Amino acid sequence: MTTLTIQGMTCGHCVMAVKEALAAVPGVEGPVAVSLEKGEAQVGGSAPVAALVAAVTAEGFQAAEAQ
């Protein structure tokens, strides 16, 4: 499970956009959970972090691997 911090989400539409973008990344398997309140996403599978961050960035948000 990979956890990303996401900045810039302000509503449910933002959450769905991030969730759909992450789910479309090759290597993502299982759950994709995005929390507006926590500003984070948890992604199952073996997708590289760089690909996950790129997918979120392409939707207009900022992302980084949670520390």
ABEGO torsion letter per residue (X at the ends): XBBBBBBGBABAAAAAAAAAAAAABBGBBEBBBBBAAAGBBBBBEABBAAAAAAAAAAAGBBBBBBX
